[in-house]
Amino acid sequence: MHVFEREVNGHRYRIAAQSVWDPEHGRSVARQVVLGTAAPPPVVDLGATRTVGSRAVGDVGALVWVAEQLDLVGLIDRACGKFGAKNGPSIGELAVAVAIQRACSPGPKRDLGDFLDASVPRVSCLPGSAFSGQAFHRVAQQVTDRQLEQAQVAIAKATVTRFELSTDVLAFDTTNFDTHIATGTPGELARRGHAKSKRRDLRVVGLGLLVSESGHVPLLYRTYAGNGSDQGVLDACLRGLGELHEALDEGEERSRPAQRTLVRDGGFWSPQLELDLDVAGYGSLISLPLGHKVAEEALEMAARRGAMKQLGGKLRDVRGARMRAKVGALDRTLVVVESQELLEGQKRGIAVALRKAKVELRKLERLTAAGRLHRTVLECRVQKVLAREHLSSFVVPSTAGDESTPTFSWRVDATLRRQLERTRLGRRVLCTDRHMWSTGRIVYAFRGQWKVEELFRRAKKGGVVPWGPSYQWVDGSLRLHTFATVLGLTLVSLAKLALGTDGSANAMLKSLADIRATLVRTTTGGAGRRPTVMLAPELTTEQRRAVKVFELERWFPAILSSMTARPPQSRSACL
C-alpha cells in the first residue's frame, strides 16, 4: 500500500492507495482511502480536552510494513487468483488480515473487522466491515491445497530474496494442535492421533514446518491429518522445497544447485529417508535415537577419559567428541555433544517422572499382593510405567511366581542412576554426511532445530501467534486458518529480524503495541462539530527506532513530533 499527500480545496490530505487484481476484468484496479489531514497538528492545552479512545499503531504497522515489503497480498492473489467476493476483500487481503490479527489480538473471525477498524495502519483500503467471518469461510471453501502450496513457495522466495536469508541449512519438525470438533463432524484433517498435548480425547490437526537457519523464519509448511505420519509430511515438504530451491537457483543464475542441508530430530531417523535425501541432492544432519546401535557405541567412546573436548567461541559451554562411522550402509560423521543446559533439563524431567512412577509402582505392589493382577498384565503395566524418561535404566523391577499368583518388588539403583547421568544424560549423537564441516558448525547447525520448537511454542496457547482456538471445523477453513497462522509467525520473525532486537518476539510485540494513537476531543468552543485528534505517547529509544524502521510516521505524522520534542511542562501536547 502506498501512502501519499494530495491537496484538495487548499487542504492537504494523506491518502492510501492500493492496487488489487480484478479477476473479472483481468486487470489491476486502484483503491484509495483518505487517512486524514496532513497538516501539522496545533498545540492546545490538555486541560481543554478529554480522551475518548485509542488506536493501535506500532504492532499492526510493523507487520503491515513487512507484508508490504514482500507484496504478500499480491503474491497470494496471483497464486490463488479468482477468489473473493465482488467489491470485497481478496483472499490475499483476508489471509494477511487474519495473520496480523493472530499476532496482535487473537480472536474469532467475526471480530476481524473491529480489529482492523481499531488500528491506524491499514491492511486494505476497504472498511473493516468487509472482513467478515462469512467472507473468510466462503473463500476458504474455494481455495485449493495446491494453490496454497504455490502461494507458500512464492512467499518463501520473496522472503529469502528481500531479507537475504540463507537456505543452505533448513530445520524441520512437526507438531499438532488440539481442536474441539465433535466426533461426528465430517472432515479428514482434524483426526484423533498422537496429540502433543496428551489429550487423546481431542481431534488434532498436524503441522510440519521448515525454518531457515538465518533469522529462523518459517519458509514452508504442510498441514496433515491428526492421525497421519510425520514421515509423510516431511516428504510433502521436500517436494515444496524442491520447487523453492529450483526457483532460487534459477533466480541466482547458479550453474548447479546449491548445497542444502536438512536438520531433523531423532524421531525422523530412517535409512530410507537418508537415501532419499541424498538422491534429492540434500545433505542430512540428524540426532540419532539413543537406542540405535551406532549411537550407543558412540556414547561408549565418548565416555572414555579425555574423549570429550571443549568447543570454543559461542559454543564454549558445550563439549563434543567426533568420529567417523558406518551407519548401516551409510558413511557418516558422528558428533557426541554434551550440554549442561540439556543435562539439567533431563534431570528435572527424570525427577518428576520418578515421583509419578513410584506412586504407580506402589499401587501395583498392593494390587499384586491382593491377588488382583495376573503376571502378564503386571509385567505389561510395569513396562509402561518405566517407559518414561530413562526410568528403565535405573529402576529395577522384580517379578516372580506363576501366572495367577505373581509377586512383585522394585528398587531404585543409585549406581545405575549415576552411570546414566555420567554417560548418557545431557548428550546427543549428531549424525551427518557433511564430513567437511567443523564440529562447531555441526553443533551450531543442529541448534537451529531448537528454533523450530520455539516457533511452535509461539503458535501454542498463550504464545505470540496462537493457532487456537481456531473456531473452525470445516477442512477448508482449517487449512486457510493454518496458512494465516504460519503467515503470522513469518511476519513476526521478519519484523524481529528487521528491527534487529535480541529480545523475545513477545517482548518486541508488547513494546510495539505501546505505540498507540490516543483519540482526544476538545471541550471548548461553541455548539457544533468538535474536532477529534490523535496523540502519540512519549516513546522509548527502541520504539523510536521501530518508528523509523517500519515507517510508522506515514500513518500518523504526529508520532514524529513526539520523537523530536518532549511535551512542554505546561501540560500542552501535539494534537
N, C-alpha and C positions, 0 to 999 in steps of 0.2 A: 504494500500500500504506500502511495506517495502522498506526502503532506506538503502543501504549498500555500502561498498567500495570494489573495486577489482583492483588488479594490472595487467596491460596489457602492455607488452613490456617495463617494467621498469617504467611505469607511473601509478599512482593511480587515479581511476575514481569513482565518485558517480553514483550508478545505482539504479533506482526504479524498483521494481518487484511487479507484481500484479497477483493474482490467480483469474481466472474467470471460470464460469461454461460453458462448451461446450455441449449444449443440443443434438447436432448431434451425438457426440461420447459418451455422457453420463458420462463425467468425467471433472475434472478441468484441465485447461491448464494455463501455465505461460506466462505472457507478461513481457518484460523488455525494458527499455529505459535508455540511458545514459544521466544523468543530467549535467555532466561536470566534470572537473578535481577536485580532492580532495586535491591537493597540496595547501599549504598556499600561498595566493597571495603576490607578491613582493610589495615593496613600490617604487613609482615613483613620479616624480614631476608633480603636477596637471597642471603646465603651458605647459606641453607637451601632453596634452590630450584635447579632445573635447567630449562633451556629445551628444549622438545620440538617446537617448530614455530612457524609464524606464519600469519596470515591477512590477506588484503587488506582494507582499509577505505576508503582515500581515493579511488582512481581508480574503483573499482566503485561506491562510494557516491555520487560526484559524478554519474555517468552515470545511476544509478538515480533520483537526485533529478530530473534533467532529464526522464527518461521519465515520472515521476510528475506533473510539472508539466503535461505535455501529455496525460496519460492515454493513453499510447501503446498499451498493451495493449488497453484498451477501444476505442480508435479502430480499430485493426487488426481486432479481433474483430468489431466491428459491420460493417466493410466486407467481411470475408472469411467471417464468421459461423460456419458449421456445422462447420468442420474442426477436427480434433484428436481424439486417442484418448480414449475414455471414462475419466474419472478421471485423465487425463494432461494435459500442457500444451496450451493453446490455441495457435493459430497466432500470436496476438499475443505470448504469453509466449515462444514459440520464437524469433520474429523479434527481439524485444528482447534475449533472452539471447545469441543469436548476434552481434548488433550490439555488445554490450558485450564479448563475448569477442574480437571482431576488434580492438577498440580497446585492450584491456588485456592480452590474452595470446593473440595469433592462433594458431590451431591447428585441427586437424580436428574435425569434429562429434563424433567418438567421445570426445573429451576434454572436451566441453562440460559434462557432469555433474560431473567432477572439478574443473573450473574454478569452477563455481558453489559447490560444497561448500568450496572453499578461500577463500571470501570471507565476511566477516561480514555486510555488507548483502545483502539477498535480492531477487532478481528476482521470485520466486514463493514461495508457501508450500509448494509441492511440493518434495520432495527432489531433489537433483541427479541421482539415478539415473533420474528420469522423463524427463530431457532427453537422450535417446539420439540417435545418428545415424540410427537406423531411424525414430524419431518424426519427425525433420526431413524425411527423404526421403519418408515416407509422406504427410505433409501437403503437401509441395512438389508432388507429382503431382496433388493435388486442387484446389489454388487456381488460379484463372484469371488471365490478364493483366489483364482488366478489373477484377477485384476488387483486385488490387494497385494499379492506377491510381486507383481510388476511394479506397483507403487513403492513397495519396500526397496526393491533394487534401485529404482530411480532416486529415492530419498537417500539411500546409503551412498550412492555415487556422488550426489551433490554434497553430502556431509563430509565425505573424505576429501573432496576437492576444495570446498570452501574453507574448511577448518584444518586442512593439511594434516590429516590423520594418517598414520601408518596402518596398513592392513597386512603387514608381513607376519604378525603374530595375532591370533584371534582366540579368545577363550569361549568355551561352550559349557552350558549347564541347563538343567531343566528344573521346573517347579510346577506346582499346580495350585489352583485357587478354589476355595470352597464356594459352593452355591447353596441356595435354599430352595432349589427347584423340586417340586413334588415328584415322587417316584413315577406317577402315571403320566407326567407331562411328556409329549413326544419330543424327541431330539437325539442326535447322535454325538454331540460334542460334550455335553455335561453328563458324565457317567460315573458310577461308583468304581473306585480303583484304590491305589495305594496313596491315600491322601497324606501330604507332608504334615498337615496339622494333626494327624492321628484320628481325625473324625471319619471313621469308616461308615457312619450313617448318612453322610452327605455325598451328593454328586459333585464331582470336581471337573475343572477344565484345565488341561495341561498346556504348558508354555515352554518351548525351547528357545534359548537366546544366545546369539553370537555377539561378542563385545570386543571392541578394538583395544589393543594394549595401550596405545596412546590416547589419553583422555577418558578411557573406559566408557566409551559411548556405544549404546546398542546400535548395531548395524542391520541385523536380520533376525527374524524370529519366525516361528511356526507354532500355531495352535494345534493341539491334538486331543483326541478323546481321553477322558479321565482314566479309562482302562487300557489305553494304548501303551506302547513300549517306548522307552527313552531312545532305544537304538533306532527305531523307525523315524522319529522326529529329527534325529541327527542326520540321517540320510536325506531327509527332505530339506533341511537347512543347507546341506552341502550342495544340493542342486541349485538353490538360490545363490549360494556363494560362488558357484562356478560362473553363473551369469554375471554377477557383480565384478568378479576379477577379470573376466573376459572384456567387459566394458572398460574397466580401469586400465588394463594393459593396452587396449586399443587407444584410449584417450591419452595415455602417456607415451604412445608410439614406441612401446617396447618391442624389440625384435624377438624376444622369447619371454614366456610368462615369468613373473617374479616368484621367488621362493616364498611360500606361505607355510605357516606352521599352526596347527590346531592344538590347543591346550584343553585337556579334559581331566576330570576327577576319575578315581578308580572305578566308579560304577559303570564307566563306558569302555572298560577294557575288553577287547575282543581281538584275537589274532586275525580274524577275517576282516574286521574293520581296519586294522593296521595295514593289511594288504590293499584294501580298497582305497585308503588314503594315499598310499604310495602310487597306485595306478592313476589316481586323480591328480597327482602332482603336488600333494600336500605332505609336509613334514608332520611329525607327531611328537607331542610331549604329554605324558600322562602319568598320574600317580598309580603305580601298580597296587592292586589289592594286597594287603599284608599276608593273606593266606596263600598267595601264589608262591610256588616252589622257589622261583628265582628271587623273589622279594625276601623270602626267609633266609636264603643263602647270603644275600647282600647285607641283611641286618646282622647276621652272624659275623661277617667280615668286619663290618663297621664297629662291632662291639669289642674288637681287639684293641689293645692298648696302642694309642698313637695313630689309629686309623682316621679318626675324625679331626679335620683341620678347620681352624677359624677362618671364615671368609672376611674380606676387607670391605672398605667403603660403606655404602648404605646397608650392607648385609653383615656388618661386624657383630651383630647379635646372633648370627647363625653359624653353625658348624656343619661341615659336609665331608663325605668320603666318596670318591669317584672310582668307577671300574668299567670295564668293557665285558659284555657277556652275551651269550645266546639266549634269547627268549623264544623258546620253540625253535622255529627255523629262522628267526629274525635276529640280525646283528644290531645290538642296542648298546648305548651308553647309559649306565645306571648311576644315579647320584642319591646317596642316602643323606638326607638333610635333617638336621635337628634344630628345633626351635623351642626356646624356653617358654614362649607365649603359648604354643600349642601344647607343650607338656603340662603347664599349669591348668589349661582348659580341660585337657583329658583327665587329669587327676580330680578336678572338681566334678566332672561328669561321672567318673567311677565311684566317687564317694556317694553321690546321690543315688546312683543305680544300686550300690551295695546296700544302702539303707532300705530301699524298697525290696530288694531280693531277700534280705534277712527276714522281713515280715512274711513274705510269701513262703520261704523255706520252713519257717517255724509252723506256719499253718499246715504245710504238707506233712511235717512231723506229727502233728496232732491227728490229722486225718488218717495217716498210716497207722498210728498207734491204736486208733479206734476201729481199725479194720475196714475203713471205708474206701480204700483205694487198692486196685489191683496193681501188680508190679509194672505191667506195660504202661498203664496210664500214669503211674507215678514217675517213671523214667522219662516219659514224654513231657510231663509238666515241669520236671526239674531241668531238662534240657532247654525248654522255652524260657524259664526264669534266668538261666545262666547265659543266654544268648546275647545279652546286652553288655556293651561297654567292657569287653575283655574279661568279664567275670569268670568265664570258664577257665581262664589261665591260672587263677589262684584260689578259687572256691572249689573245694574238693568234696564231692558228694559220695556217699557210700550206700548202696542198696544190697540187700541180701534176702534170703528166704525164697519161698516159692511164689507162684503167680498170685494166689489168693491171699496169702499171709506174708507180705513182704515186711522188711524192716528198713528203716531209713535214718541216716545221720549225715551230718555235713560239718565242715570246718573251713575257716579262712586261713590259708597257709601264708604266713608273713614273709617267709623266704621267697616263695614264688612271686609274691606281690612286688618285693624289692627287685627281683630279677626282671620282672615285666617293666618296671619303671626304668631300669638301667639299660635294657636292650631294645625296647620297642616304643614305649610311650614318648611322645614328642618328636617322633621320627616318621618320615615318609620316604618311600623309594620312588624316585622320579625316573622315568624311562623315556628315552628319546632316540631318534635317528639323526639328530643334529650333532654329529660327532665333533665338529669343528667349533662348536660353541664352548665358551669357558664355563666353568662350574657356576660362577656368579651369574652369568647370562641365563643359564638353565633355571636356576632358582628364582631369579627375578621374573622371568617369563611365566613360570608357574604361579607366582604370587598374583599375577593378573587374573587367574581363575577365581581368586577370592573376591575380586571386584564384581563378578557376576552375581555372587551371593549377596553382596551389598546392594546391587540393583534390585534383586528380588526382595530384600528387606524393605526397600523404598516402595515396592509395589504391594506389600502386605498391609494388613490392618494396622493403622497408626503410622504408616510410612508417608513419605513425601508425595508420592503419586499412587495412592492405593487403587488396586484393581476392584476391590469390593467395598461396600456392597454394590453389585452391578445393576440391580433392578431389571435384569434381562432374563428371559427364559427361552427365547427362540434362537436357534443356531446362528442365523444371520446377524442378529443383534449382538449376540455374544462375541462373534468374530470381529465385528466393527468396533465394539466396545474395547476389545483387547488390542486391536490396531491403534485406537486412540490412546489407550493407556501406555503402550510402548512408545508411542509418539511423544507423550508427555514426559516419559523418562528420558528420551532423547533430547528434548528441548531443555530440560533441567540440566543434564550433563553438559550440553553445549554452552548454556548460559554460564555455568560454573567455570568452564574452560575459558570462555571469552573474558570473564571477569578476573580470572587468574587468582582466585581465592583458594587458600589452603584449608579453610573451614569446611564443615559438612554442608551437604546440599540443603538440609533442613535449616541450618543457621543462615545460609545465604538467602533462602526464600523468606525467612522471617524478617531479615534486615530489609529486603526489597519491599516486603509488604508494608513496612512502616513509612515508605514514601507514598503519602496519600494526599489527595486534594480535599480540602475542607470547604463545604458549601456554607456560605455566610450570607445573611440577608440584613440590609440596613434597617434600622429602626427609626430613622429620621426622615423628614420630608413630609409633604402633604399626601393626600389620598391619591391613589392610582398605582401604577406599576412601580414596584420597588426592585432594584437590581439584585440578582443572585450572583455572587462572585466566589472565587476559589482561592484558597490559601495553601501554600506548601509549608510543611513543618520545617524546622531547622534540621539540617542534615549532618550526619556523621561523615568522616573522611571517606569511608568505604561507600556510603550512599552517594556522595558527590561524584566519586569515580564511576559508580553504576550509572548515574545520570548521563555522564559523558559517553561511556562505552555503549550503552543501549539507546542513546539519542532520545532520552525521555523529554527533553525540552521542546521537541517538536509537537508533542501532545499538549503540553501545558507550559507556556513560556514563563509563568510565574515561578517555576522551580528554579530557573536561572537566577532570579533576583534573590532567592534565599541562599544561593550558593555564593554570591558575590558580596552580600552585605548582611550583617546581623541586624535583627529588628531593633529599632531605637528603644531606649529605656522609657520613653514616654508612652509606651503601650500602643504604638502605631504599627501597622503592618502593611504589606503589599496586598492590594486587592485587584 
